């Protein structure tokens, strides 16, 4: 299928090129052809975007982010590369440092946890621990810095937005006399 699409695109541009080869539109046509090929290659690219070592670091973070005893520095120093090299390479390929990636992963999980209706009985300290933070106060500060709301207000805001979006939940809570 992909080979067929490639030949179709190539044939279409060859025909257009020969039709306009002496025209001033030729340059514009070649630019369009280049953009189309780059888009096509990006769409069907099978190779990983990241180097193997960055993928190992990312994978290790994903596997261990919820462990509050996880020591990213210790893992990075155990690899056969310099700590600074790994940090710079990770930032170059991922756009953020390994520590930022770890913190973002923990905070995104916390935000997801706080957004779900079945977790509204968990206290913030429990959410912090589940997401890999030892200190609930540090977790709350980092969460507020990233999302602009404290974890408690974020949960409340999400619960209220669910009620606004789902009138059925409001009706059920009116019938049962409970908060949905």
Steps between C-alpha positions, in 0.01 A plus 500: 500500500771747599707412192194560280440841661864592451493409129172687454648817655820462300313451171274798567794729563696367202204576275461847649874565471511409133190709434644809672874437453555821304257707699591732788272288722756220487681619814174525695406153381833356617461668840151352535636161398772524767249591770274214397784249514616622841143473633465154351826379654409640843157338486630152419827511691546178696830577668496641852546872531723466804839338539517167682650649816233771523232235450657293781492801734143591402385140543665477843327818611163373376548171687610660828340846524241391755766368739572776750839337570602508132834675457537623144849633565613159622362336185661759271837457672476121460500532121832484312484867397573820684214645697525838321505337157184301578323806637590710194413223254164439667422872493604526135276213393207540740502876551524473880748356750448151645403654836241725334364199312471306826326788676266563205410131486420495871294818480309383191414176681388698804282724282344194340448341841336816637278532191332163537174486690579175682806653670326790675533331839882491487675771692770705333780336700391159366492629143849644549634165623333301222661730244851471646525808721629456856390845619135604453592868545765482226249315280239771556745778415617327181143417400387859545801626306415274204119516499431835665280344768567311819421127473184544709364779284605315184294197613205723584524680165508168310204363694298813426590493131387136480166596652461786250581269210290206613141601588420134578745513795324810632159328475630191678643712782168688532307172525733334748577817694873431468776692325592326174 
